[in-house]
């Protein structure tokens, strides 16, 4: 009985590739932390974030310069965050929240709470 070696090899190759791609997607999805904003290169990243009401958002400063996290409506304001410092705020009510750095006002982002 003769087996179809090229067909079997292709099946193994495509099956292995699919497993690798699925694994990469799994790890990439878990590498990101929902509700986290990174401050780096004088930017908030992401610049727009959507979370559910009751979620806590964490900002982490990775720049060598201090930054603050300020809501333009005055709901919250962090102290100056040095490198690797974090600030957290729990968003209880749905709405659109505009955030900027009080030290560098050109740094802006929008948090949408659903």
C-alpha positions in Angstrom: 0.0 0.0 0.0 1.5 3.3 -1.1 0.9 6.5 0.8 0.6 9.9 -0.7 3.7 11.4 0.8 3.6 14.9 -0.8 0.0 15.3 0.3 0.7 14.1 3.8 3.8 16.4 4.0 1.7 19.4 2.9 -1.0 18.5 5.5 1.6 18.4 8.3 3.2 21.6 7.0 -0.1 23.5 6.9 -1.3 22.0 10.2 2.0 23.1 11.9 1.7 26.6 10.3 -1.9 27.0 11.5 -0.8 25.9 15.0 2.0 28.4 15.1 -0.2 31.2 13.8 -2.9 30.4 16.4 -0.3 30.3 19.2 1.1 33.7 18.1 -2.3 35.2 18.2 -3.0 33.8 21.7 0.2 35.2 23.1 -0.2 38.6 21.4 -3.7 38.9 22.8 -2.5 38.2 26.3 0.5 40.4 26.0 -1.6 43.5 25.9 -3.2 44.6 29.2 -6.7 46.0 28.8 -7.2 49.4 30.3 -3.5 50.3 30.3 -2.1 53.5 28.7 1.6 53.8 28.1 3.2 57.3 28.2 6.2 57.2 25.9 7.9 59.6 23.5 5.7 62.4 24.8 2.5 60.6 23.7 -0.3 58.6 25.3 -0.6 55.2 23.7 -3.3 54.4 22.7 -4.5 57.9 22.1 -8.1 56.7 22.1 -9.3 54.0 24.5 -12.8 52.5 25.0 -13.6 50.7 28.3 -16.7 49.6 30.1 -18.2 51.6 33.0 -16.6 50.4 36.3 -13.2 49.8 34.6 -10.0 51.1 36.0 -7.5 52.7 33.6 -3.8 52.7 34.5 -1.3 55.1 33.0 2.4 54.2 33.1 5.1 56.7 32.3 8.0 55.1 30.4 9.6 58.5 29.5 12.6 59.9 31.3 10.6 63.1 31.7 7.8 63.6 34.2 4.2 63.7 33.0 0.8 64.2 34.6 -2.6 62.7 33.7 -5.3 65.4 33.8 -9.0 65.3 32.9 -10.1 68.6 31.2 -13.3 68.6 33.3 -11.3 68.4 36.5 -12.5 65.0 37.6 -9.0 63.7 38.2 -5.4 64.8 38.1 -2.3 62.8 38.9 0.8 64.0 40.6 3.9 64.3 38.4 4.7 60.8 37.3 8.4 60.0 37.0 9.8 57.2 34.9 8.0 53.9 35.7 5.4 55.6 37.9 1.8 54.7 37.4 -1.6 56.4 38.0 -5.0 54.7 38.2 -8.5 56.0 37.8 -11.8 54.1 38.0 -14.4 55.3 35.4 -17.8 54.7 37.0 -20.0 56.6 34.6 -20.3 56.3 30.8 -19.1 59.3 28.8 -16.2 60.7 26.8 -13.3 61.9 28.9 -10.6 64.1 27.5 -7.2 63.7 29.0 -4.0 65.6 28.7 -0.6 66.1 30.3 -0.6 69.2 32.6 3.2 69.6 31.9 3.0 69.1 28.2 -0.6 70.1 27.1 0.0 68.9 23.5 -0.2 65.3 24.8 -3.8 64.3 24.5 -6.0 61.3 24.5 -9.7 60.4 24.7 -11.2 57.7 27.0 -14.7 56.5 26.0 -16.6 54.8 28.8 -19.6 52.6 27.7 
